[in-house]
Amino acid sequence: MKYSLKIKSILNSLFLAVVIVPLFIITFVALGYTRSYIVEMTMDYNQQIMNNIQNNIETFFEEPRRDMRLMRDSILLNDGNINSEFAESFINNRRYFHHILLIDGDGTVLQTYPDTDDIIGFDYSRETAFEKIAAGQSEAWSRTYIYTRENLVSVNYAVPMGDKVLLGIIHLSAIEHELIENINDPDLLVGVTNSSGVYIMHSDYNQVVQRVTDPHVLGDSLDFESVTYNSKRYYASMRETEYQGWRIIIYEPYDRLQQRIVKYITYLSIIIIGLASISTILGRKVFDIVFKNLDQVVTNTKSVAEGHYAIADEDSVFIEFNEINKNFRHMASEVKTREDLILNQSYEIEQMNRELENRVIERTNELFSTNQELEIALENLKLTQEQLIESEKLASLGDLVAGLAHEINTPLGIILTIVTYLQESTGKVKEKYDSGLLKKGDFEQHLKASLESESLIYDNINRAIELISSFKLISAEQRNIEKREILLYEFLENIIKSLEPQMKKNNIQIRLECSKTIEIETIPLSLYQIIINLVMNAKIHAYDLVGGYVDIHVTEMTDYVRVSLKDYGRGIEPDNIKKIFDPFFTTRRGAGGTGLGLNIVYNSVKQNLQGNISCVSELGQGTEFIIDLPFNLE
């Protein structure tokens, strides 16, 4: 049963599939992408902040080096003392150093600027930067520490100056504004820690004053990872600088990121809903126009079908529908013209139909006669085929009988010759005995010849008996067309013995490999004909007169017995392999071949013995026929 559909329903479905569904898909994709986009944008923003802080840190570590070298040159020009006026001008114009200390080789502070009496004479020998200079370094930075006089996080920078050391104290609060406070984003938590994770600068200076240790800095690297800090959720990003193991860390508030995502999603949803609404309104308007024009097309079609060929000329906003209306009017005109022409020619068509009916009847009678002749010819061909098959069977049996007769004549001829020789020898001995001239040596010689002759006669009589027995067995099998159980080894051995006279002429040896205990239920006559035909086929086609071997190998399988008959002759052409079992196919058409031997074998295996047969051959390597026979016939 076929289902009918309306174009209107289909167009509505297509509209949903082409416009609405993609819009919703785009919506879901965009909504899913929005979060990734916001997160990525926020990550880039935080990375930029860390880049700026890192660049400022690099500047911080570079400028004190340059300034300290200028101060050292000034002191050396001033006889190794700090010039107060120069130092004041230097410190006022250089933003980093809060104090300058001149320390002797033992670590004792000799002079300071600004002057601080309680520092002069202070032992700085255990100060980190001084120790590094004393160890031979050309410059040295200390670890960050709390400058107790003003409770500020500080770091020292020292350079050697002859047998003295020039050391500058830098309060990190002097650069904190440039590093941290100029970030115009109060919601971000931005900080710099030392190598131990203790804050040395922070957007919330209380973190520095209280020497807070960040719990996340010393762990794995943070790349916008969700963490909890001070009981709040943040996305943390961290970067380690190349200077003193300082680390930059930024905490992005989780709530702020979520607000951005919701904001973007809201704007995007409004835009998509607006687009969907506009698309729906425009689509419905277009569909209404299309459906109106389609209704007109249906009406025109119905009018033409009912025989009303006057089609109204109506304009449409669509060029295609105007073209359809124009074509309908032209079609209606043409249909009307052809209808009139058909009505005028109806009589002629009826006449032609009657003539055609008469011709069909005549041709049918002719075909019936021809079919009868073909059936008679086919019956004659079938009869001829059956006669040829029987002739082929008798020819095989005739060759077998002729070979056996020749083979039996050989031992009988030998026996006749020996008997004739014994008659003559016995006659001579009798004559000598009657005349009294018989000697002992003559008698012994006659006796020896008689014994040898008896042995030869016995052997040849046994040979003749074996040949006659095998022929009698084969003859019995020829008469027995019923199925029965046979020992396969004895059956095949008797067939081989009966074939030996024929095979000797062509110097062909048959080799049998078979278990003596295999017993199957089969039709012996059919199996005999199959083996005979295959062996004779090998003699004729595989070897000609050159001689060779034919191997018969029997394998006992699970549900069947496999008989393989293989020669090592010239093989079969690849194009002929598929046709060897076809009736009347032969490669020796002009040399006495009928093409029925293998067809008989194939039919006997498939129909009589309920088995399968196949052939494998390679040019120059020989041919193998493989026969699978059931243990019991159904």
Summary of the structure (lengths in Angstrom):
residues: 634
radius of gyration: 60.1
end to end distance: 47.1
largest distance: 180.3
contacts: 1777
relative contact order: 0.05
helix: 58%
strand: 19%
